[in-house]
Amino acid sequence: MNEILNDRIIYETKNFIVCVPKIPHIPREDGGHIWIRGRKNNFCSRLDLDSNEAIEVMRLTMLISEATKIKLNIKKIKNNGDNNKLMLDDLFKNEFMLYPTEEVQGIVGIYGERMENDAFPMLDIDISYVQGNDNKSVKYSRTISYIWKKSFI
């Protein structure tokens, strides 16, 4: 299969490519669309594959499932100099969804020290989401540490 498609590749194995189609069949608002295509041959179902390839596709479908209803509850910022006040982006107000290779970034606060000092801000957060492959709800808490070291040229 030497067909060149303008899809965004998000994961590859020896036999398959997992990608996001340039024009998805299902809109992002309705859950999005990711597809697994064979490197050598097209296939319509696992019945078109040998047993090893079918197992690989089954594992890929489990691996690439999205997480939905993601909620990041930033509870506290500490060790942030003189400014331990949260200043959260709108991202943290709503639930969102991500596929395994996607990332999000958002502002949580402004550093409260002079730039000549080292920074080690820490966030206490609660994280919750629903796994796409089994609809299992997952919740946990973490403390995340950031490090910024000054450097001089």
C-alpha positions in Angstrom: 0.0 0.0 0.0 2.1 2.9 -1.3 -0.8 5.4 -1.2 0.3 8.7 0.3 -2.3 10.1 2.6 -2.1 13.4 4.4 -3.1 12.0 7.7 -1.4 12.9 11.0 0.3 9.7 12.2 0.1 9.3 16.0 1.5 5.8 16.5 3.2 3.2 14.3 4.0 -0.5 14.6 5.6 -3.0 12.3 2.4 -3.8 10.5 0.0 -0.8 11.2 -0.2 2.9 11.3 -2.6 4.7 13.7 -3.6 8.1 12.3 -6.0 11.0 12.4 -7.6 11.4 9.0 -7.2 14.9 7.4 -11.0 14.9 7.0 -12.5 12.7 9.8 -15.7 10.7 9.3 -16.9 11.5 12.8 -16.5 15.2 14.0 -14.4 15.9 17.1 -17.4 17.1 19.0 -19.0 13.6 18.6 -15.9 11.7 19.8 -13.5 12.2 16.9 -12.1 9.7 14.5 -8.9 7.7 14.5 -8.2 4.9 12.2 -5.8 2.0 12.0 -4.5 1.2 8.5 -2.2 -1.6 7.4 1.2 -0.7 6.1 1.0 -3.3 3.3 -2.7 -4.1 2.7 -6.0 -2.5 3.4 -8.3 -4.5 5.6 -12.0 -4.1 6.5 -12.2 -6.3 9.6 -9.9 -8.5 11.7 -11.2 -11.5 9.7 -9.0 -10.2 6.9 -5.9 -10.5 9.1 -3.8 -13.5 10.3 -4.0 -14.3 14.0 -0.9 -12.2 15.0 -2.1 -9.2 13.0 -5.6 -9.5 14.5 -4.1 -9.5 18.0 -2.0 -6.5 17.2 -5.0 -4.6 16.0 -6.9 -5.5 19.1 -4.1 -4.2 21.3 -3.9 -1.0 19.2 -7.6 -0.3 19.7 -7.1 -0.7 23.4 -4.0 1.5 23.4 -5.3 4.4 21.3 -8.6 5.0 23.0 -9.3 8.5 24.1 -9.9 9.8 27.6 -13.1 11.7 28.0 -14.6 14.0 30.7 -11.1 14.9 31.8 -11.2 17.4 34.7 -8.1 18.9 36.2 -9.0 20.5 39.6 -6.0 22.7 40.5 -6.4 23.0 44.3 -3.3 25.0 45.4 0.0 26.5 44.2 2.9 26.6 46.6 6.6 27.4 46.7 6.0 30.1 44.1 7.8 33.0 45.8 5.5 35.7 47.0 2.7 34.8 44.7 0.8 31.6 45.7 -2.4 32.8 44.1 -4.0 30.6 41.4 -4.7 32.4 38.0 -6.2 29.6 36.0 -6.9 29.5 32.3 -10.4 28.6 31.1 -9.1 25.2 30.2 -9.4 24.2 33.9 -13.0 25.2 34.2 -14.5 22.6 31.8 -14.2 18.9 31.0 -12.3 18.0 27.8 -11.1 15.0 25.9 -7.7 13.9 24.7 -6.2 11.1 22.6 -3.0 9.5 23.8 -0.6 11.7 21.9 -2.4 15.0 22.5 -1.3 17.5 25.1 -2.8 20.7 26.7 -1.1 23.6 28.3 -2.6 26.4 30.4 -1.6 29.1 32.8 -2.0 28.3 36.5 -0.2 31.3 38.1 2.5 33.9 37.8 5.9 33.4 39.4 6.2 35.5 42.5 10.0 35.9 42.6 12.6 37.8 40.7 13.8 36.0 37.6 17.4 35.8 39.0 16.2 33.3 41.6 15.5 29.6 41.0 11.9 28.6 40.9 10.3 25.4 42.2 6.5 25.9 42.1 4.3 23.0 43.1 0.7 22.3 42.3 -1.7 20.1 44.3 -4.3 18.8 41.8 -7.1 16.3 41.5 -7.5 14.5 38.2 -10.5 12.6 36.9 -11.4 11.1 33.5 -13.2 8.3 31.8 -11.2 5.8 29.9 -12.3 5.4 26.3 -11.7 1.7 26.0 -13.8 0.5 28.9 -15.7 3.7 30.2 -14.0 3.2 33.6 -14.0 6.3 35.7 -10.5 7.1 37.1 -9.7 9.6 39.9 -6.5 10.5 41.7 -4.6 13.3 43.3 -1.0 14.4 42.6 1.5 17.0 43.6 3.4 18.3 40.5 6.7 20.0 40.8 8.1 22.4 38.2 11.7 23.4 38.1 13.2 26.5 36.5 16.9 27.1 36.7 18.4 30.4 35.7 21.0 30.3 33.0 23.3 33.0 31.9 24.7 33.3 28.4 
